[in-house]
C-alpha cells in the first residue's frame, strides 16, 4: 500500500485573477508531477480553501479564500483522491461554505476528513484500505482565523472542525476586530498597505515561531483530538495525523507545534504530516514515529503580497509512505513556477530520495539556484 502526501493546496488571489482573466486550466498545474504518484493507492492533499460557490463571491483578499469548484476537480483528475480540510481557512465563508465544500468533494468522489457537516460525521474516522492494510487519517488545525473572517467556533458548533486549540477571540471581540480591519481595507486595500510598508523600508511580517506561551493551550480540544487518535487505533493498523500548525515562513518548528506532536504520538499516532508554515521544515522522530513539521507549499502564488521569499516558499515535499511488512518513506522535491498565461505549474527539482537529514535545506538552496 502506498500513500502520498502533498503540501498545502491553495488558490490565492493572484492565481484566481489569472484563472478569471486568461481562463486558465487548473489541470496544467499537475502536468509534470502527476506521474510521481501513479503507483500510489491514495494521494492526500491539504485543501486550504473553501469551495463555497460563486453566490458568496470568490477570493478578493490575500487572506480570505473561496475558490471555484474546478480547482478541486483538477486535483481529482490528476489523481488526488483524499483531501484534508481542517486548516485556518476552512471557515473563511462560514459554516455554510464549509459544508458546501464537503458536498463538492462528495460529488467528485474525493474522500475527506477534518471538517464535518454534523456531529455524526465528526465522530466517524476516515479509514483507507488496500488489501489487508487499514490506515486511519485524521486532520486537525490550530485555528480557523476568526479575527480575519469573522466566524468562530462555539460549544454549539465546534463539531464542524477538528481543532487543537480553542478560538482565542470571543464573538463580540472578533466582530469588532473584523469590522475595523474591513473598514481599513475599504479605504486602503491590504495589498496597498503591504506595498506602502515595503516601499518605506518597513517589514510586512517576519518569520514567526509559535511558542507555547502564545496560546492558551486549550487542553480540552487537544485531548479531544488525542481521544480520536486512540479510537482510530482500534479500527486501523496505522494512524496518520495531518496537522495544520506552526509559525509561518520559519525554518524551524516552534514549541507549540512540537508540544502538540508529542501529545499526538503519546496518543498513538504512527506518522504526523504537517502543513501551514509555507516553507519546508525539518523532520523529527518521537518514540520512533516520523514527524514532518511542514511539507511546504504544493500550490501557491509566488507573487502573493504577503510572501516572504527567504526560505524558498516555492518548494515543497511530496512524501510517499509504503506499507507492507515494514514501513518505508521516500520523497520528491517540487517547485512552483508561474506562466503569465497558463498559470501555475509544479515541477520536479529532485526525486526518489529515501532518507532525511540536515542536508535537505542545503539541497533545496542549491537545486533551485537561489
C-alpha positions as CSV (number, residue, x, y, z in Angstrom):
1,X,0.0,0.0,0.0
2,X,1.4,3.4,-0.9
3,X,0.0,6.7,0.4
4,X,1.4,10.0,-1.0
5,X,1.1,13.3,0.9
6,X,1.4,16.8,-0.7
7,X,1.9,20.2,0.9
8,X,-0.7,23.0,1.1
9,X,-3.0,23.2,-1.9
10,X,-4.1,26.9,-2.3
11,X,-5.7,29.1,-4.9
12,X,-4.6,32.5,-3.8
13,X,-5.7,35.8,-5.2
14,X,-3.1,36.2,-8.0
15,X,-3.8,32.6,-9.2
16,X,-7.6,33.2,-9.1
17,X,-7.1,36.5,-11.1
18,X,-5.1,34.6,-13.7
19,X,-7.9,32.0,-13.9
20,X,-10.5,34.7,-14.4
21,X,-8.5,36.8,-16.8
22,X,-7.0,34.1,-19.0
23,X,-9.5,31.3,-18.5
24,X,-6.5,29.1,-17.5
25,X,-7.0,25.4,-17.0
26,X,-6.2,24.3,-13.5
27,X,-5.1,20.9,-15.0
28,X,-1.9,22.5,-16.2
29,X,-0.6,22.7,-12.6
30,X,-0.3,18.9,-12.4
31,X,1.1,18.1,-15.8
32,X,4.7,17.5,-14.8
33,X,4.1,15.9,-11.3
34,X,1.1,13.6,-11.5
35,X,3.3,10.8,-12.8
36,X,5.1,10.8,-9.4
37,X,2.1,9.2,-7.7
38,X,0.8,7.0,-10.5
39,X,1.6,3.9,-8.3
40,X,0.0,5.4,-5.2
41,X,-3.2,3.9,-3.8
42,X,-4.1,7.2,-2.1
43,X,-2.9,10.8,-2.7
44,X,-3.7,13.1,0.2
45,X,-3.7,16.9,-0.3
46,X,-4.5,19.6,2.2
47,X,-7.3,21.7,0.6
48,X,-6.6,25.1,2.0
49,X,-9.7,27.0,0.6
50,X,-13.4,26.7,0.8
51,X,-15.5,25.8,-2.3
52,X,-18.4,27.9,-1.2
53,X,-19.8,28.8,-4.6
54,X,-20.0,31.9,-6.7
55,X,-23.0,33.2,-4.9
56,X,-20.9,34.3,-1.9
57,X,-18.1,35.7,-4.1
58,X,-14.7,34.2,-4.9
59,X,-11.4,35.3,-3.4
60,X,-10.8,39.1,-3.3
61,X,-8.4,39.3,-0.4
62,X,-5.0,37.9,0.3
63,X,-6.2,36.3,3.5
64,X,-9.8,35.2,2.9
65,X,-10.3,32.5,0.3
66,X,-13.1,31.0,-1.8
67,X,-12.2,29.1,-5.0
68,X,-14.2,27.7,-8.0
69,X,-15.1,24.0,-7.8
70,X,-12.9,23.4,-10.9
71,X,-9.8,23.8,-8.7
72,X,-10.7,20.7,-6.7
73,X,-11.8,18.8,-9.8
74,X,-8.4,19.4,-11.4
75,X,-6.7,17.8,-8.4
76,X,-9.0,14.8,-8.5
77,X,-8.4,14.3,-12.3
78,X,-4.7,14.4,-11.6
79,X,-5.1,11.6,-9.0
80,X,-5.7,13.3,-5.7
81,X,-8.4,11.1,-4.0
82,X,-8.2,12.3,-0.4
83,X,-8.3,15.8,0.9
84,X,-7.7,17.0,4.4
85,X,-9.9,20.1,5.2
86,X,-9.0,21.2,8.7
87,X,-7.0,24.4,8.3
88,X,-7.1,28.1,9.2
89,X,-9.0,28.9,6.0
90,X,-11.8,26.3,6.2
91,X,-14.2,28.8,7.8
92,X,-13.4,31.7,5.5
93,X,-17.0,31.6,4.2
94,X,-18.6,30.4,7.4
95,X,-20.3,27.1,8.3
96,X,-22.3,27.0,5.0
97,X,-19.2,27.5,2.9
98,X,-17.5,24.7,4.9
99,X,-20.5,22.3,4.3
100,X,-20.7,23.1,0.6
101,X,-17.0,22.3,0.3
102,X,-17.7,18.8,1.5
103,X,-20.7,18.5,-0.8
104,X,-18.5,19.3,-3.8
105,X,-15.8,16.8,-2.7
106,X,-18.5,14.1,-2.3
107,X,-19.8,14.9,-5.8
108,X,-16.4,14.4,-7.4
109,X,-15.7,11.2,-5.3
110,X,-12.9,12.7,-3.2
111,X,-12.6,11.3,0.4
112,X,-12.2,14.0,3.1
113,X,-11.6,14.5,6.8
114,X,-11.0,17.4,9.2
115,X,-14.3,19.3,8.7
116,X,-17.9,18.0,9.1
117,X,-21.5,18.8,8.4
118,X,-22.8,17.3,11.6
119,X,-21.8,15.7,14.8
120,X,-22.2,12.1,13.4
121,X,-19.7,12.9,10.7
122,X,-17.4,14.4,13.2
123,X,-17.4,11.2,15.3
124,X,-16.6,9.0,12.3
125,X,-13.0,8.2,11.4
126,X,-11.7,8.1,7.8
127,X,-10.0,4.7,7.2
128,X,-8.5,4.0,3.8
129,X,-7.8,0.4,2.9
130,X,-5.8,-1.6,0.4
131,X,-5.7,-5.4,0.8
132,X,-5.2,-6.2,4.4
133,X,-3.9,-2.8,5.3
134,X,-6.1,-0.2,7.1
135,X,-4.9,3.4,7.7
136,X,-6.8,6.0,9.6
137,X,-6.3,9.6,8.5
138,X,-7.1,12.4,11.0
139,X,-6.9,16.1,10.0
140,X,-6.7,18.9,12.6
141,X,-5.8,22.6,12.8
142,X,-4.5,25.1,15.3
143,X,-7.4,27.5,14.5
144,X,-9.7,29.0,11.9
145,X,-8.8,32.7,11.6
146,X,-11.9,34.2,13.3
147,X,-10.1,37.5,13.6
148,X,-9.8,37.6,9.8
149,X,-13.0,36.1,8.6
150,X,-15.4,36.9,11.4
151,X,-16.6,33.3,12.0
152,X,-15.7,31.5,15.2
153,X,-16.4,28.1,16.7
154,X,-18.6,27.8,19.8
155,X,-19.7,25.0,22.0
156,X,-22.7,24.7,19.8
157,X,-20.8,24.1,16.5
158,X,-17.3,23.1,17.3
159,X,-18.0,19.7,15.7
160,X,-17.5,21.5,12.4
161,X,-13.7,21.4,12.6
162,X,-11.2,19.1,14.3
163,X,-9.3,21.9,16.2
164,X,-6.5,21.5,18.8
165,X,-6.9,24.9,20.5
166,X,-9.9,27.0,21.5
167,X,-10.6,30.1,19.5
168,X,-8.6,33.0,21.1
169,X,-11.2,35.7,20.3
170,X,-14.7,35.8,21.7
171,X,-17.6,36.6,19.3
172,X,-18.0,40.2,20.3
173,X,-14.2,40.9,20.1
174,X,-14.0,39.1,16.7
175,X,-16.8,41.2,15.2
176,X,-15.2,44.4,16.4
177,X,-11.7,43.5,15.2
178,X,-13.1,42.3,11.8
179,X,-15.2,45.5,11.4
180,X,-12.1,47.7,12.0
181,X,-10.0,45.6,9.6
182,X,-12.6,45.6,6.9
183,X,-13.2,49.3,7.3
184,X,-9.5,50.0,6.9
185,X,-9.3,47.7,3.9
186,X,-12.3,49.5,2.3
187,X,-10.1,52.7,2.5
188,X,-6.7,51.1,1.7
189,X,-6.7,47.6,0.3
190,X,-4.5,45.2,2.1
191,X,-2.2,44.7,-0.9
192,X,-1.7,48.5,-0.9
193,X,-1.0,48.6,2.8
194,X,1.7,45.9,2.3
195,X,3.3,47.7,-0.7
196,X,3.4,51.0,1.2
197,X,5.1,49.5,4.2
198,X,7.7,47.7,2.0
199,X,8.2,50.9,-0.1
200,X,9.1,52.7,3.1
201,X,11.6,50.0,4.0
202,X,9.4,48.6,6.7
203,X,8.8,44.9,7.0
204,X,5.4,43.4,6.4
205,X,5.5,40.4,8.6
206,X,8.6,38.5,9.8
207,X,9.0,34.7,10.1
208,X,7.1,33.7,13.2
209,X,7.8,30.9,15.6
210,X,4.8,29.5,17.5
211,X,5.7,29.4,21.2
212,X,3.6,27.6,23.8
213,X,3.1,31.0,25.6
214,X,1.4,32.3,22.5
215,X,-1.5,30.0,23.1
216,X,-3.9,29.4,26.0
217,X,-3.2,25.6,25.5
218,X,-6.8,24.6,25.2
219,X,-6.2,21.1,26.6
220,X,-9.8,20.0,26.2
221,X,-9.7,20.4,22.5
222,X,-6.3,18.8,22.1
223,X,-7.4,16.0,24.4
224,X,-10.4,15.5,22.1
225,X,-8.1,15.0,19.1
226,X,-5.9,12.6,21.2
227,X,-9.0,10.6,22.0
228,X,-9.8,10.4,18.3
229,X,-6.3,9.0,17.7
230,X,-6.9,6.4,20.4
231,X,-10.3,5.5,18.8
232,X,-8.6,5.3,15.4
233,X,-6.1,2.8,16.8
234,X,-9.0,0.4,17.5
235,X,-10.2,0.4,13.8
236,X,-6.9,0.7,11.9
237,X,-3.4,-0.7,11.7
238,X,-1.8,2.7,11.4
239,X,-2.9,6.2,12.3
240,X,-1.7,9.3,10.3
241,X,-2.4,12.7,11.7
242,X,-2.3,15.6,9.3
243,X,-1.6,18.7,11.5
244,X,-2.1,22.3,10.3
245,X,0.1,24.3,12.7
246,X,3.3,26.3,13.0
247,X,4.9,29.7,12.6
248,X,4.8,31.0,9.0
249,X,8.0,31.3,6.9
250,X,10.0,30.0,9.8
251,X,12.8,27.4,9.2
252,X,12.2,25.6,12.5
253,X,9.1,24.3,14.2
254,X,8.0,26.2,17.3
255,X,7.4,24.9,20.8
256,X,3.7,24.9,20.5
257,X,3.7,22.6,17.4
258,X,6.3,20.3,18.9
259,X,4.2,20.1,22.1
260,X,1.1,19.1,20.0
261,X,3.1,16.5,18.0
262,X,4.4,14.9,21.2
263,X,0.9,14.6,22.6
264,X,-0.3,13.0,19.4
265,X,2.5,10.5,19.4
266,X,1.7,9.7,23.0
267,X,-1.9,9.1,22.0
268,X,-0.8,6.6,19.3
269,X,-0.1,8.4,16.1
270,X,2.2,6.4,13.8
271,X,3.1,9.3,11.5
272,X,2.5,13.1,11.5
273,X,2.3,15.1,8.4
274,X,2.5,18.9,9.0
275,X,1.5,21.9,6.9
276,X,0.8,25.6,7.3
277,X,4.3,27.3,7.7
278,X,4.6,27.9,3.9
279,X,8.1,26.6,3.8
280,X,9.7,23.1,4.2
281,X,10.8,22.4,7.8
282,X,12.8,19.6,9.2
283,X,11.5,16.2,10.4
284,X,11.9,14.6,13.8
285,X,11.4,11.2,15.4
286,X,9.4,10.9,18.6
287,X,9.4,7.4,20.0
288,X,10.5,6.2,16.5
289,X,7.4,8.0,15.0
290,X,8.3,10.2,12.0
291,X,7.1,13.8,12.4
292,X,7.1,16.0,9.3
293,X,6.5,19.5,10.6
294,X,5.8,21.2,7.3
295,X,5.8,19.9,3.7
296,X,5.7,23.4,2.3
297,X,3.5,24.9,-0.4
298,X,2.4,22.4,-3.0
299,X,0.3,25.0,-4.8
300,X,0.6,28.7,-4.0
301,X,1.1,32.1,-5.8
302,X,4.7,33.2,-5.8
303,X,3.6,36.9,-6.2
304,X,1.2,36.9,-3.3
305,X,1.8,40.1,-1.4
306,X,2.4,38.5,2.0
307,X,5.1,36.0,0.9
308,X,8.5,36.1,2.5
309,X,10.9,34.6,-0.1
310,X,14.0,33.9,2.1
311,X,13.4,30.2,2.7
312,X,12.1,29.2,-0.8
313,X,8.3,29.0,-0.3
314,X,8.1,27.8,-3.9
315,X,9.4,24.4,-2.8
316,X,7.6,21.5,-1.2
317,X,8.0,17.9,-0.4
318,X,5.9,15.0,-1.8
319,X,6.0,12.3,0.8
320,X,5.5,8.6,-0.2
321,X,4.7,6.1,2.6
322,X,5.0,2.5,1.6
323,X,3.3,0.0,3.9
324,X,4.0,-3.7,3.7
325,X,5.7,-5.9,6.3
326,X,7.6,-2.7,7.2
327,X,7.0,1.0,6.6
328,X,9.4,2.9,4.3
329,X,9.3,6.6,3.4
330,X,10.7,8.4,0.3
331,X,10.2,11.8,-1.1
332,X,10.4,14.1,-4.1
333,X,11.2,17.8,-4.0
334,X,8.9,20.1,-6.0
335,X,8.9,23.7,-7.0
336,X,6.1,26.0,-8.2
337,X,6.6,28.0,-11.4
338,X,4.4,30.7,-12.9
339,X,3.5,31.2,-16.5
340,X,1.7,34.5,-17.2
341,X,-0.9,32.9,-19.5
342,X,-1.1,29.3,-18.5
343,X,-1.0,29.9,-14.7
344,X,1.0,27.9,-12.2
345,X,2.6,24.5,-12.6
346,X,4.5,22.2,-10.3
347,X,7.9,20.9,-11.5
348,X,10.3,18.3,-10.0
349,X,13.6,19.6,-8.8
350,X,14.7,16.4,-7.1
351,X,13.1,13.0,-6.8
352,X,13.3,9.4,-5.4
353,X,15.1,10.2,-2.1
354,X,14.8,7.6,0.6
355,X,16.3,9.3,3.6
356,X,16.2,12.6,5.5
357,X,19.0,14.6,7.0
358,X,20.4,18.0,7.7
359,X,21.3,18.4,4.0
360,X,17.7,18.9,2.8
361,X,17.7,22.7,3.2
362,X,21.1,22.9,1.6
363,X,19.9,20.7,-1.3
364,X,16.9,22.9,-1.9
365,X,19.1,26.0,-1.9
366,X,21.5,24.5,-4.4
367,X,18.9,22.9,-6.7
368,X,16.6,25.9,-7.2
369,X,19.6,28.1,-7.8
370,X,18.7,30.9,-5.5
